[in-house]
Amino acid sequence: MTQLNSNKSKVAVIGLGNIGSAVATNLVKGNRSIVVSDRKIEKAKMLSQKLGNLAQPMDIATAIKQADIVVFAIWFDAIKELLNTYAKELRGKIIVDPSNPIAPDEKGGFRKIIGETESAGEILSSLLPTDAKLVKALGTLGVASLANAAFRTPEPAVSFYATDDTSINEIVEELIRDNGFAPVNIGAINQSIRIEVFGDLHEFGALGKTVTVSEAKEIVSTDGKFYTAV
Ligand SMILES: NC(=O)c1ccc[n+]([C@@H]2O[C@H](COP(=O)([O-])OP(=O)(O)OC[C@H]3O[C@@H](n4cnc5c(N)ncnc54)[C@H](OP(=O)(O)O)[C@@H]3O)[C@@H](O)[C@H]2O)c1
């Protein structure tokens, strides 16, 4: 891959809808070199033109092959599909899953498309390619907050994450900080349900808002279930 502007892990954002565009925009604002990719290459080229040199457009296969971190900013079922299609290329990579396993319901709202007690994170972790590492992250806020609360001062807003592989915590936290948020680890992938939509730490769940690190620490002390705080 063309050497980008730093020795940080190479990130590819796959899927340039609401979340993918917001994450890509934040990362560029955070001075992170990224690859932007979508099944429509034109979309990637257009976003790259808008964001400048730090965002390189690529087709999905090349983007995955050349990245260390692959952010799947696509719907849950599409992630399952791509894990299968690109199983070989995804070996050993860090896969970021921001997905919420929901679909529109007949009342104009959303319903969960997996079991009440299941999480997308746990289901995807059972489908991982060899040696790939999954982190549930970047989906704990709605797109408006993801865009508007990024790089907030003086206290940054929190972005929660969960992973089974603590060896990647540092890399994940760097990604979240470059995305404009303060990372807070809530534990293993079996905690994913807490940071998926309707979960108790999701903006569209019991939490209902963005929080600062100190507010997150207060939740820790009142909620006992929290795993670690920064
Ligand atoms: N929107 C939110 O507030 C929010 C908040 C937290 C988490 N999330 C999660 O983030 C993910 C993306 O949500 P979104 O709101 O950004 O959705 P979106 O605006 O509909 O964007 C989805 C993107 O994925 C692409 N895509 C769909 N199927 C694909 C496939 N099979 N292969 C490659 N690309 C594919 C779409 O491309 P096309 O244009 O070609 O269809 C589109 O660019 C979802 O899992 C969602 O649950 C969303």
The ligand as an SDF file (V2000), in Angstrom:
LIG
                    3D

 48 52  0  0  0  0  0  0  0  0999 V2000
  -27.3740    5.2970   11.3970 N   0  0  0  0  0  0  0  0  0  0  0  0
  -27.0920    5.2660   12.6990 C   0  0  0  0  0  0  0  0  0  0  0  0
  -27.4300    6.1960   13.4710 O   0  0  0  0  0  0  0  0  0  0  0  0
  -26.3230    4.1050   13.2610 C   0  0  0  0  0  0  0  0  0  0  0  0
  -25.8450    4.2000   14.5820 C   0  0  0  0  0  0  0  0  0  0  0  0
  -25.0810    3.1770   15.0990 C   0  0  0  0  0  0  0  0  0  0  0  0
  -24.7950    2.0580   14.3240 C   0  0  0  0  0  0  0  0  0  0  0  0
  -25.2740    1.9700   13.0680 N   0  0  0  0  0  0  0  0  0  0  0  0
  -24.9590    0.7570   12.2850 C   0  0  0  0  0  0  0  0  0  0  0  0
  -24.0070    1.1090   11.2820 O   0  0  0  0  0  0  0  0  0  0  0  0
  -24.2060    0.2970   10.1210 C   0  0  0  0  0  0  0  0  0  0  0  0
  -24.4020    1.2180    8.9200 C   0  0  0  0  0  0  0  0  0  0  0  0
  -25.5550    2.0150    9.1660 O   0  0  0  0  0  0  0  0  0  0  0  0
  -25.8490    3.2920    8.2760 P   0  0  0  0  0  0  0  0  0  0  0  0
  -26.9010    4.0700    8.9670 O   0  0  0  0  0  0  0  0  0  0  0  0
  -24.5620    3.9540    7.9140 O   0  0  0  0  0  0  0  0  0  0  0  0
  -26.4670    2.5830    6.9760 O   0  0  0  0  0  0  0  0  0  0  0  0
  -26.5950    3.1870    5.5010 P   0  0  0  0  0  0  0  0  0  0  0  0
  -26.5980    4.6700    5.5430 O   0  0  0  0  0  0  0  0  0  0  0  0
  -27.7350    2.4740    4.8890 O   0  0  0  0  0  0  0  0  0  0  0  0
  -25.2400    2.7370    4.8050 O   0  0  0  0  0  0  0  0  0  0  0  0
  -24.9310    1.3900    4.5900 C   0  0  0  0  0  0  0  0  0  0  0  0
  -23.8080    1.3180    3.6000 C   0  0  0  0  0  0  0  0  0  0  0  0
  -23.4560   -0.0610    3.4400 O   0  0  0  0  0  0  0  0  0  0  0  0
  -23.3540   -0.3280    2.0410 C   0  0  0  0  0  0  0  0  0  0  0  0
  -23.6600   -1.7360    1.8310 N   0  0  0  0  0  0  0  0  0  0  0  0
  -24.8390   -2.3480    2.0020 C   0  0  0  0  0  0  0  0  0  0  0  0
  -24.7420   -3.6600    1.7270 N   0  0  0  0  0  0  0  0  0  0  0  0
  -23.4640   -3.8600    1.3820 C   0  0  0  0  0  0  0  0  0  0  0  0
  -22.7500   -4.9890    0.9710 C   0  0  0  0  0  0  0  0  0  0  0  0
  -23.3260   -6.2070    0.8990 N   0  0  0  0  0  0  0  0  0  0  0  0
  -21.4600   -4.8420    0.6860 N   0  0  0  0  0  0  0  0  0  0  0  0
  -20.8750   -3.6430    0.7830 C   0  0  0  0  0  0  0  0  0  0  0  0
  -21.4890   -2.5160    1.1410 N   0  0  0  0  0  0  0  0  0  0  0  0
  -22.7750   -2.6410    1.4370 C   0  0  0  0  0  0  0  0  0  0  0  0
  -24.3750    0.5680    1.3970 C   0  0  0  0  0  0  0  0  0  0  0  0
  -24.0440    0.7180    0.0610 O   0  0  0  0  0  0  0  0  0  0  0  0
  -25.1740    1.0310   -1.0460 P   0  0  0  0  0  0  0  0  0  0  0  0
  -25.3070    2.5220   -1.0640 O   0  0  0  0  0  0  0  0  0  0  0  0
  -24.5920    0.4790   -2.2730 O   0  0  0  0  0  0  0  0  0  0  0  0
  -26.4390    0.3410   -0.6300 O   0  0  0  0  0  0  0  0  0  0  0  0
  -24.1760    1.8380    2.2150 C   0  0  0  0  0  0  0  0  0  0  0  0
  -23.0950    2.6000    1.7390 O   0  0  0  0  0  0  0  0  0  0  0  0
  -25.4260   -0.5730   10.4240 C   0  0  0  0  0  0  0  0  0  0  0  0
  -24.9950   -1.8350   10.8560 O   0  0  0  0  0  0  0  0  0  0  0  0
  -26.1320    0.1650   11.5530 C   0  0  0  0  0  0  0  0  0  0  0  0
  -26.8530   -0.7100   12.4030 O   0  0  0  0  0  0  0  0  0  0  0  0
  -26.0310    2.9720   12.5100 C   0  0  0  0  0  0  0  0  0  0  0  0
  1  2  1  0
  2  3  2  0
  2  4  1  0
  4  5  1  0
  4 48  2  0
  5  6  2  0
  6  7  1  0
  7  8  2  0
  8  9  1  0
  8 48  1  0
  9 10  1  0
  9 46  1  0
 10 11  1  0
 11 12  1  0
 11 44  1  0
 12 13  1  0
 13 14  1  0
 14 15  2  0
 14 16  1  0
 14 17  1  0
 17 18  1  0
 18 19  2  0
 18 20  1  0
 18 21  1  0
 21 22  1  0
 22 23  1  0
 23 24  1  0
 23 42  1  0
 24 25  1  0
 25 26  1  0
 25 36  1  0
 26 27  1  0
 26 35  1  0
 27 28  2  0
 28 29  1  0
 29 30  1  0
 29 35  2  0
 30 31  1  0
 30 32  2  0
 32 33  1  0
 33 34  2  0
 34 35  1  0
 36 37  1  0
 36 42  1  0
 37 38  1  0
 38 39  2  0
 38 40  1  0
 38 41  1  0
 42 43  1  0
 44 45  1  0
 44 46  1  0
 46 47  1  0
M  CHG  2   8   1  16  -1
M  END
$$$$
